[in-house]
Amino acid sequence: MIEVLYFAWLRERIGVPRERVETRAETVAGLVEELIAREERYALAFADLASVRVALDQELADFQAPLAGVREVAFFPPMTGG
């Protein structure tokens, strides 16, 4: 089981701030594919992956990163500096 966190507009589109997910995915991209296959709300949230960032156990990662040993996956929009 992996704890999946959603922030900002991703949380709004999916409707929950977090959930525990049983996954067979080997990478973040595979997890996203599994989520999209669940329901349309996930498909809407992940429609444009260029506008989504991911962190694995609070470390920034990319969508090809492996999930082996990961306890937490967080999805959020890009941060803007200022």
C-alpha positions, 0 to 999 in steps of 0.5 A: 500500500502506498499513501497518495497525497493530492495538493491544490487543484489536483485535490479539488478535481479528485475530491480527496486530499489523500488515499491509500492505494494498492498498486502493482505499478513499478513507476510513478507513470504506471501508478498514474495509469492505474489511477486514470483507469479508475474513474474519470475524475483521475483522468481529468486531474492527470490530463496534462502531466506537464502541469503536475509534479511528483515527490516520493517520500518528500523528495522530488522525482519524475514520472519514470522513478521506481516505486519500490520501497516508496511509502508516500507519493505526492502530486502537486502543481509546479511551484512558482517563485517570487 
